[in-house]
Amino acid sequence: MAANTFETVVLPLLTEDPTPVITWLQQKELLRRAVKCEKCHNNMNWTKHSKCVDRVVWKCQKKGCTKYKGTRSIRTGSFFARSRLSLQKWVHIMYLWSERIGETTQVFK
């Protein structure tokens, strides 16, 4: 069963594109589905950002806001907020932990 779960659930999330893993983590309520701008209180949108590990950030889109185009991490308010590991690596690690892989097998060298 573990191999089937890995192939059908985990493996499709381990791609270069961060969208599938972010969406999956939001469905599992491990990442927020929405973030409001701290200045204007409007919902922020996802925007591509090449300089962060997840390549996606929350961004205020209201032109009159002092934080217009200001960004916040997609990890804001989550368990992953202070980590530098990619979300894909986190999902892989959580899968390995849930299957107790590593106790009998060396997966990380």
MOFENNOR-V249814 format. One record per residue. N is the residue number from 1. RES is the residue in one small letter. PSI is psi in whole degrees, -180 to 180 (NA if undefined). Layout:
BEGIN
N & RES & PSI
N & RES & PSI
END
This chain:
BEGIN
1 & m & -37
2 & a & -43
3 & a & -40
4 & n & -43
5 & t & -42
6 & f & -47
7 & e & -37
8 & t & -29
9 & v & -55
10 & v & -51
11 & l & -43
12 & p & -18
13 & l & -13
14 & l & 45
15 & t & 172
16 & e & -33
17 & d & 121
18 & p & -14
19 & t & -48
20 & p & -43
21 & v & -37
22 & i & -46
23 & t & -43
24 & w & -44
25 & l & -33
26 & q & -41
27 & q & -33
28 & k & 3
29 & e & 34
30 & l & -15
31 & l & 149
32 & r & 145
33 & r & -21
34 & a & 148
35 & v & 136
36 & k & 145
37 & c & 134
38 & e & -18
39 & k & -53
40 & c & -9
41 & h & 16
42 & n & 156
43 & n & 138
44 & m & 158
45 & n & 157
46 & w & 139
47 & t & 141
48 & k & 141
49 & h & 108
50 & s & -16
51 & k & -5
52 & c & 157
53 & v & -33
54 & d & -11
55 & r & 16
56 & v & 139
57 & v & 164
58 & w & 139
59 & k & 133
60 & c & 134
61 & q & 1
62 & k & 118
63 & k & -33
64 & g & -7
65 & c & 142
66 & t & -19
67 & k & 15
68 & y & 127
69 & k & 9
70 & g & 149
71 & t & 157
72 & r & 150
73 & s & 145
74 & i & -18
75 & r & 0
76 & t & 127
77 & g & 16
78 & s & 171
79 & f & -29
80 & f & -1
81 & a & -39
82 & r & 7
83 & s & 150
84 & r & -5
85 & l & 148
86 & s & 156
87 & l & -32
88 & q & -43
89 & k & -39
90 & w & -45
91 & v & -42
92 & h & -45
93 & i & -44
94 & m & -39
95 & y & -49
96 & l & -42
97 & w & -45
98 & s & -28
99 & e & 2
100 & r & 29
101 & i & 134
102 & g & -28
103 & e & -34
104 & t & -11
105 & t & 141
106 & q & 110
107 & v & -27
108 & f & 128
109 & k & NA
END
